[in-house]
Amino acid sequence: MMIKAIAFDFGGVLVDTYEYHYQTYFRKYKDLTREMHKQLFDGNVLELRDKLVVKDETLDISVILRDYLMQQRVTDENISLIEKLKKQYMIFMITSRKDSFLKEFLLKQDLLKLFDDTFGAEVHKKKDFKFNLLLDKYHLRKDEVVFVTDTLGDILQANSFGIRSIAVDYGFHERERLEKGNPHCIISKLEDIVSVLDGI
């Protein structure tokens, strides 16, 4: 079946956020190692982080990360790639970031017009719920959508829902961890998605 839509994750895929994200979580939560931080993304980070021990109650990580991310940019290469993909596919974003932030971020970079819709934290915590909403709203079938992500947890959620995932190994999770989810494929450069999609 021909692919009609691509859903992108945000952090780690379109914008490099890993190091700052870890450092912010390290300030907020007690004894947080890099491995513990990565394990949060083996599942649903919004649920798993509730199990961490807080060491600084005053630190609002959502505000800190938002302020940092608003200073970041999607690279010109990735913008050109999305513009190219937009000519052939519907483009969505499914992420754990807040929808209000996503729209503000994309609008600031004049990218909002390239996305048919965004499905963030305000829609629901679970990505499988967002997948279902996307399919219903845009009359798509599961085999017509691919999800581009950088974490094992996202791959597993896509698998459980029946949506193929394309993993990138330059984000939060390394190739070895991503392979545990058995994604459709793993790429090291986002531009490689073009040849992958041509082969599906």
C-alpha positions in Angstrom: 0.0 0.0 0.0 1.3 3.4 -0.9 2.4 5.7 2.0 0.3 8.8 2.2 1.4 10.4 5.4 4.6 10.9 7.5 4.4 11.6 11.2 7.5 13.1 12.7 8.6 13.1 16.4 10.0 16.5 17.4 13.0 16.4 19.9 15.9 14.2 18.7 14.5 14.0 15.1 13.9 17.5 13.8 15.8 19.4 16.5 18.9 18.2 18.5 17.6 18.3 22.1 19.3 15.3 23.9 22.1 16.9 25.9 20.1 19.9 27.2 17.2 17.6 28.0 19.4 15.3 30.1 21.1 18.2 31.9 17.7 19.7 32.8 16.4 16.4 34.1 19.6 15.9 36.0 19.0 19.1 37.8 15.4 18.2 38.6 15.7 14.5 39.6 17.9 12.8 42.2 20.8 10.6 41.1 19.7 10.6 37.4 22.3 8.8 35.3 22.4 9.0 31.5 21.3 5.4 31.3 18.3 6.1 33.6 17.4 9.1 31.5 17.5 7.0 28.3 15.4 4.3 30.0 12.6 6.9 30.4 12.3 6.8 26.6 12.1 3.0 26.5 8.5 3.5 27.3 6.2 6.6 27.8 8.4 9.3 29.2 5.4 11.3 30.6 4.4 8.3 32.7 7.9 6.9 33.6 9.3 10.2 34.9 6.6 10.2 37.6 8.5 7.4 39.3 11.7 9.4 39.6 12.7 11.0 42.9 12.6 14.8 42.7 15.5 16.8 44.2 14.4 20.3 43.2 10.7 21.0 43.6 11.1 24.6 42.3 12.5 23.6 39.0 9.9 23.7 36.2 11.5 21.6 33.5 8.7 22.3 31.0 9.4 26.1 31.1 13.2 25.6 31.0 13.0 23.3 28.0 10.5 25.5 26.3 12.7 28.5 26.6 15.7 26.6 25.3 13.8 25.0 22.4 12.4 28.3 21.3 16.0 29.4 20.6 16.7 26.3 18.5 16.2 26.0 14.8 15.3 23.2 12.3 18.3 23.1 10.0 17.9 24.5 6.5 18.6 20.9 5.1 15.7 19.5 7.1 13.4 22.3 6.1 14.2 21.7 2.5 13.6 18.0 3.0 10.2 18.6 4.6 9.3 20.9 1.8 10.2 18.2 -0.7 8.2 15.5 1.2 5.2 17.8 1.5 4.8 17.7 -2.3 4.0 14.0 -2.1 2.8 13.3 1.5 0.7 14.6 4.3 3.0 15.8 7.1 2.2 15.5 10.8 4.0 15.8 14.1 3.3 13.4 16.9 5.3 14.2 20.1 5.3 14.5 23.9 5.8 18.3 23.7 2.8 20.6 24.2 0.8 21.5 21.2 0.8 25.2 22.1 4.6 25.1 22.1 4.8 23.2 18.8 2.6 25.7 17.0 4.6 28.6 18.4 7.9 27.0 17.5 6.8 26.1 13.9 5.2 29.5 13.4 8.3 31.3 14.5 10.3 29.5 11.8 7.5 29.8 9.2 7.2 26.0 9.2 3.6 25.6 10.5 2.3 25.7 6.9 4.3 22.5 6.1 2.4 20.4 8.8 -1.1 19.3 8.2 -1.6 18.9 12.0 0.3 18.4 15.3 -0.6 15.9 18.1 1.2 16.8 21.3 0.9 16.4 25.0 -2.3 18.3 25.3 -4.0 15.8 23.0 -3.0 12.8 25.1 0.0 11.3 26.9 0.0 8.1 24.8 1.1 8.1 21.2 -1.2 5.2 20.2 -4.1 7.4 21.1 -2.7 10.1 18.9 -2.1 7.6 16.0 -5.8 6.6 16.2 -6.9 10.3 16.2 -4.8 11.0 13.2 -6.2 8.0 11.3 -9.8 8.9 12.1 -9.4 12.6 11.5 -7.7 12.3 8.1 -9.3 9.0 6.9 -6.0 7.1 6.7 -5.2 3.5 7.2 -2.4 2.2 9.3 -0.4 1.0 6.4 -0.6 4.4 4.8 1.4 6.1 7.6 5.0 5.9 8.7 6.3 7.4 12.0 9.8 8.9 12.3 11.2 8.7 15.8 14.4 8.4 17.8 13.3 6.3 20.8 12.6 2.7 21.5 9.4 3.6 23.4 8.0 5.3 20.4 8.8 2.4 18.2 7.1 0.0 20.5 4.0 2.2 20.7 3.9 2.4 16.9 4.3 -1.4 16.7 1.5 -2.1 19.1 -0.8 0.1 17.0 0.3 -1.4 13.7 2.1 1.6 12.3 5.6 1.2 10.7 8.4 3.3 12.2 11.6 4.7 10.7 14.1 5.3 13.5 17.0 7.8 13.4 20.1 6.9 15.4 21.3 10.5 16.0 18.7 11.4 18.7 18.0 10.1 22.2 18.6 6.4 21.5 21.6 4.7 19.8 21.1 2.1 17.1 21.6 -0.9 19.4 18.7 0.2 21.6 16.5 1.1 18.6 17.0 -2.3 17.1 15.2 -3.9 20.1 12.0 -2.4 18.8 12.4 -3.9 15.3 11.5 -0.7 13.4 11.0 -0.8 9.6 14.6 0.6 9.3 17.1 2.8 11.0 18.7 5.7 9.3 21.6 8.0 10.3 20.6 11.0 8.2 17.1 12.3 7.9 17.5 12.8 4.2 17.8 9.0 3.8 14.0 8.8 4.5 13.4 9.6 0.8 15.0 6.4 -0.5 13.3 4.4 2.3 9.9 5.7 1.4 10.5 4.9 -2.3 11.1 1.3 -1.3 8.0 0.8 0.8 
